[in-house]
């Protein structure tokens, strides 16, 4: 998941290398973005093949589950 944060790109990769309270903070930060990104990916005017959209949708679903498990 890519998000613009200040002057750098933030793609949530830090979650895999983070522990402690910061992990929960990052999960809560990214969790609300997954449904928004899913909506954009699945739009009929998004220029991606259907199978690619489904693959990305599955990845976003997995990410949402992980964020929920960490954030709660």
Secondary structure, DSSP 8 states (H G I E B T S, - for coil): --EEETTEEE-SGGGGG--THHHHHHHHHHHTHHHHHHHHHHSTTS-S-HHHHHHHHHHHHHHHHHHHHHH-
